[in-house]
């Protein structure tokens, strides 16, 4: 794992924001998950609430040791979605 692909901010008032990950291996680099925008194509363990809001409380992808690698593997999909949204205006 590269130095730039892992950051742990144990002093954060919300740390850990998910309790299904070992705090010693908790990656805070993606505090806001770039995969959220992919909706049901993100690959994470999410669900939609009764008000149709995507809840990622049970997902550990961005905070896991291999999360950086997974998110980078989805970057083209994120980029393509951004391009599509930009061109639709």
Order of alpha helices (4+ residues) and beta strands (2+ residues): beta-beta-alpha-alpha
